[in-house]
Amino acid sequence: MNTESRRIAIAPIPYPWGRARVQAFYEEAATWPVDIVCLGESVCAKRSALAPREWLDLARRLEGSGREVVFASPPGLETPGELHLYASLADEGRFAVEVNDVGLFPRLRGKAPIVAGPHLHVYNAATLRTLIRWGAYRWVAPYEIDAPTLAELAAGLPSCLETEAFVLGAIPLAYSPRCFTAARRGRTRKDCGQACLDAPAGEALESLEGEELFVQDGKQTLSARPVSLLSELARLVSAGATVLRLQPAARGTGEVVRLVREALAGRMEAGAAQDAAELALGRRTTNGFWHGGAGMERVVAPLWSPRRP
């Protein structure tokens, strides 16, 4: 099984890091062994770290370093300004757009390359065939998808549609019209004062027993513990994944990219890569969704080591 040829993608930053930190992150990312970089504010337009022109300048620099650049839309477009931004990207026609709101397809079809994003929650082949007709050349599987479902969907796809699957990082579980961060401070979303910038890693929600369950950040709710399928890359590839997606984290993202690349190339055992990833992130990880169970579980599966032919 050829795992080394699989490409690595960096998902858009899900946190409100601020302008300087966002720019520093992507400057560093340009030195990592990644193939695809997703840009843009994918949660709330009110907290975008960069102006549209700055995002485009960053995209051109990353493209110049040999990366495929994709602009990701949020799961719900709410303002005329957001629609105008993605329509402008389509008119330029240079960069792909990851569509996470189905209403964007008519604006982009025939103008820009389209990636069907994970927040479309595609779980059937008929929908995928429709997305192909609408111009998609790649789809991102839902974060909660299990192994048999991914394999079944990918098996029936034409070669013109690539499959991108999530490998490692905190996953967004839900979005709300209201801003949780603002509400905690007695504000409305309209008058939020960009409260989320005071909590760049989000704010934890715990169970009555004191166990971290979720992280609320602006209008999104994320998993408290990151998901990791690093020990199951072979199964991901055999299920049809051609692109492997990593979520930016507050620490360790570059090291995780290196670990995935080493594991794909067969230069590192999966168990060692999994342990090293948890050390780099400073968190224990889960994989329950992939095994059809509760997302917060960690299922022990047989480890693998790819062999060169």
Secondary structure, 3 states (H helix, E strand, C coil): CCCCCCEEEECCCCCCCCHHHHHHHHHHHCCCCCCEEEECCCCCHHHCCCCHHHHHHHHHHHHHCCCEEEEECCCCCCCHHHHHHHHHHHHHCCCEEEECCHHHHHHHCCCCCEEECHHHCCCCHHHHHHHHHCCEEEEECCCCCCHHHHHHHHHCCCCCCEEEEEEEECCEEEECCCCHHHHHCCCCCCCCCCHHHHCCCCEEEECCCCCEEEEEECCEEEECCCEECHHHHHHHHHCCCCEEEECCCCCCHHHHHHHHHHHHCCCCCHHHHHHHHHHHHCCCCECCHHHCCCCCCCCCCCCCCCCCC
